[in-house]
Amino acid sequence: MQLDEAFAELKLVQDFIPTGNSNRPGTKLIPRFITIHNTDNSSPGANAAAHAKYQKGQDARNRRVSWHFTVDDKSVYQSLPTNEIGWHAGTSQGNASSIGIEVCMHPEMDKISAYKKAALLVAIMARRFGVTLPNGVVQHHDWSAKHCPRVLRDTPGGWEKFLQSVTEAAAALQEVAAPDIIALHDHDHDHDQSIMNVNGSAVRPSSIPIDHYVVNSRHGLRLRAGPGTDFDIISSLPFGAPVSVVSRFGDWSMVDLSGDSAGDGFVHSAFLKTV
Ligand SMILES: [Zn+2]
């Protein structure tokens, strides 16, 4: 599986804890480990979206807890950028050096799909940050002796099996075919009509993850935390602002504003113009 296809399979929704909240300290993280947790919440409805919402609320601020990703069988919610620390490991060393991933436990969840998604997420993050497999993938228990991830620890061979699926997912990941993309871009610059479609826009393979646009909305365009108007507004992008589209969710685009290929938020695709 190509990296961009794998990323799409995660169905990642970025629903960040607002900057300035006390459980988002903003301290820089260079991830050397990935810490695995279980949510310890087996209530009906305690899915990834619910845990992302929880992290934005008062109780999470009071308890000073936060983590990067929550995984269920349907999607992955991201609550913190991967270059900021969270408070999930129970030790400052664990928080300062690891990405925190919580796997849900609610009863409606298809466990096999959820752990498969979690293994794929770990494999992608390990590839992105050069985390050693399998030794860089650790349990919450390794930092603070808490009985977490409880489900994996309570299942005989559960942790070993999870690491095995991470290793297999990582071995199956392939880089995006960069030479093809470079060749196409060259053609674009030559205005080669043979790769233009009837609308005059360049035809690109669907596997290309990033494309460049500008904001085409006179009064600015709202940048939101997720793909829909019910998600929080992060900021407003001015008319003509350049953005790169990282991935699409229906009518919405996840966009990168800083050029690091990581999503910074979501905008409605109708107000983007190709450049
Ligand atoms: Zn934990």
Residues whose N, C-alpha, C, O or C-beta is under 5 A from the ligand:
A	BS01	ZN	H37 N38 H88 H140 C148
